[in-house]
Amino acid sequence: MGRKCVGFVEAVGLAAALQAADTIAKSANVRLLGYEYSGYDGHILIKFEGNAGAIKAAAEAAAPPEAGDLETP
């Protein structure tokens, strides 16, 4: 079993956050940890964990097509 990693996806608005969380949970072997509402312009941060490959796959699946390249370390 690989090491656990944590991933984050930021969405604007509750509907977009719910859609992103649903896509994340269904697209890869990850576990949703929760969300944080920033209170500023409706930004919501979705947190999830899994192995590195699953995190990357889930983040890419949740990103809208117009997002372009994702930033990965």
Secondary structure, 3 states (H helix, E strand, C coil): CCCCEEEEEEEECHHHHHHHHHHHHHHCCCEEEEEEECCCCCEEEEEEEECHHHHHHHHHHHCCHHHCCCCCC
